[in-house]
Amino acid sequence: MLTILGLLAHQELPGPVDSQAEEVERLKAFSEELQYRQHENLVTRLTEIHKKLSYVGKAAAGIAGVSVVLALVDVDLSFEGYETSGRSLNSGLSTGLHAVSTLLTALLAWTIVKFHELDYERLRIRKTAIGPGFRRSPQFYSMLCELLLFGLHCPPGCNFEFSFRQLRGRLELSLAEVTTVVMFTRLWLVLRGARFNSRWGSLGVEDCCTEFGCHAGSRFMLKAYFQSRPFLVLSVSLLTSLICFALMIRILERPYAIDNGSNQDYNYVWNSLWMVIITMFTVGYGDFYPQTHLGRLLVVIACLWGMFLISMLVVQMARATMHTQQESRAFTLISNIQRQRQIPPTAARAVLAALRYWRGTGSYADILDALIVFRKTTHYDTCSQSSVRTTLHLFEENVTIDLEELTRLSSLLREVMQRLAEVQAIQQVTGKHLSDSLDHASAVVRELEGSEID
């Protein structure tokens, strides 16, 4: 018992209530400061990752563009002297270009791997990544697909020819030409690289999209630019599509045109560009057309893509010609004022046509035309005169009855006017006789008065 009392005596008593409240406030402030520091560290890490993604995207876009240009140069060099000595496939210059292309493809593969690793890290920090690790995430499978697609190229010393049977001959294509056509898909990396270097790919935009449950990817950037600058996006898309499709069709159609003696000369890139223009705009003059199966497939894709771009251009042109809310209100007010000014003249024409018909100098068609104009002015009717006549002829029976009634009333009015004219004539004759009689009576009265005076 004494031991327990001793322990209670040596135990510290709890402090006052004020000191406990201060301790709670201090813990809350410390927790908030810790959360702020954690958030600041996350923002710093996201900023660093965003900068790295920007650099890697720029590098991938540059490598993709350079590799496509080198592949086009190699294909053009292989056609020098093709009509006389055949295609030079594995020359010294061609082998050097293929070696450079292999090196660029390896660098491109490294940028693709680095990009997807950084993108997974960015999504993991934002807690939107799926999967326990990078190798089990969707970014890893996207990376594999891009490596398989964008890694296609012609290695040095491996350029050989393929032979395809066409409807009217054979098509000889080299591996470099086939891979060059496929390498045009690398231009997608240019668009993806522009995502992290534009104002629609910043951290603030990503935070806003994450808050509203959407993904701030390349599609969001395209939609945003299309909403803000539609004509610029459509113009760049149309011009880029024309150039890319023209170059690819030239690669596929030129060997067949030379080997089979076609009258279509694809040595000039302007001829293939002309064919793509008349195809994408769905004109199709027929002076240039694809003769190979691969060329036809590519032209079908170009036609569908061109129809999409042209339809979007038409929609944007329609939106550009539409009035804003303020312009629409001003236009309505001005139209109402102009129509109000036109009402008195049209009403006067209708009344004048009715009076002429009543006097017998006009026709019912004149009245109908005047009423049609009056209806357009007063009822804001924008339909044509023929449609108004069609609408009025739906009531043909009533109109016929009204016409007969108007004819009967007009005949009665004519008879009344004739009777009134006759009465006026009789009144004039009677009045003349009466005035003569009065004059004679006054003369007789004056004579009688004179005789009485005498």
Buried (B, 14 or more C-beta within 10 A) or exposed (E): EEEEEEEEEEEEEEEEEEEEEEEEEEEEEEEEEEEEEEEEEEEEEBEEBBEBBBBBBBBBBBBBBBBBEBBBBBBBBBBEEBEEEEBBBBBEEBBEBBEBBBEBBEBBBBBBBBBBBBBBBBBBBEEEBEBEEBEEBEBBEBBEEBBEBBEBBBBBEBBEBEEEEBEEBEBBBBBBBBBBBBBBBBBBBBBBBBBBBBEBBBBEBBEEBBEEEEEBBBEBBBEBBBEEEBEEBBEEBBEEBBEBBBBBBBBBBBBBBBBBEBEBEBBEBEBBBBBBBBBBBEEEEEEBBBBBBBBBEBBEEBBEBBEEBBEBBEEBEEEEEEEEEEEEEEEEEEEEEEBEEBEEEBBEBBEBBBEBBBEEEBEBEBBBBBBBBBBBBBEEBEEEEEEBEEEBEEEEEEBEEEEEEBEEEBEEEEEEEEEEEEEEEEEEEEEEEEEEEEEEEEEEEEEEEEEEEE
